[in-house]
Amino acid sequence: MNSLQDSWNAVLECVSRLEFITSTPAISATVMHGSNQISRDAVVQSLKELAGKPSEQVFMNSVKLPSDSVVEFFTALCGVSAEELKQSPARVFSLQKLVEISYYNMARIRMV
């Protein structure tokens, strides 16, 4: 997890989009257009499970990253957050995650 470097941006964009799809019923319906009700429900349930604990672990485990990696992680999350804020309506998912990981990483040396 600590060697993603420039790939953090892609990972965090995926987590953001997954959260968006699972939290917006109209988007979930569009994604599943043409599927039968049973498969649609199964896919939506799977997406919700992925958006829960597994994606949360990405943020919670940031405390285990070495200093240089956590800086890359924060920088990528700031970029994703800035893009979300430009959307209409603005999304604050990644901005909220910035606050959370700041809290998780409070024990780090201030320079980091």
N, C-alpha and C positions, 0 to 999 in steps of 0.2 A: 504494500500500500504506500510505502514511502518513496517509491521510485517512479511515480507517475509524471512528475515534472510538468511539461506543457499539456499533458493529457488531462490534468485536473479539470480544465475548462469543459471538455467533452463529457466527462463523468458527471460534473455538477449540472450541466445543461440537461442531461438525461434524467437525473433525479428531479430536477425542476419540472420538466415536461411530464414525467410520470405522475408527479403530484398534481399537476394541472389537469391531466386527463381524468384522474380518479376523483378529483374534487369538483369537477364540472359535469353534471349529468348530461347536458346537451352534447358535450364533446365526446363523452363515452358512447352515447348513442350514435354519433356520426362515425366514430371509429369502427363500431360494430355493424354499420349499415349493411344489410343484405344477409347477415347471419341469422340462424334461427334463434329463438328465444333462449333455449337451453345453452347453446354454445356462447351466446352473448353474455348471459349471466355468469357462466363459468370463467370467461375471459375477464370480465369486469371484477369478479371476485379475486382472481389471480393477480390482477393489476393492483387491487387494493392491498393485498397481502404484501406484494413487493414494495409498495409505497409506504408501508408501515415500518416494522422493525428493521428489515434489512437496509433500507435506505437511511433510516435514522442512525444506524451503526456507523455509516460513513462520517457523520458529524460527531457523534459521541467518541469515536476512536481517534479523533484528531489529536487528542491529548497524548497519544502514543507515537505521534510523528516526531522525527527529529526537527530541530529548529529550522533548518533551511527548507525542509519539506512543508512545514506548517505555514511558512511565509508564502510558498507557492500556492498552497491550498487556499489561504486567505485571499491572496491576490486574484485567483481564479474565481472565487466566490464573489468577490467585489465586482468583477466583470460581469458575471451572470446576473447579479443583483441590479447593476446599472441597466442592463438590457431589459430586465423585467419591468423596471420602473418606467421605461420608455413606451411600454405597451399601453394600449387603450382598451379597457381600464388598466391602470398600473397594477402590477402584482408585487407583493411584498414577501413572498415565500423565502427567497434567498436572503433578503434583508433580515428577516426574522432569524434565519439560520446563522447569519453573521453575529447577531447578538448572543445566540445560544453558544456558539463555539468560542466566542470571546469569554463567556462565563466559564466554560469547560477548561479553558486554557489560562485562567487567571494566575495559576501557580508558576507559570513560566517567567523567566527573566524578562523584565520590562522591555529590553531592546528587541526581543523577538516579537 
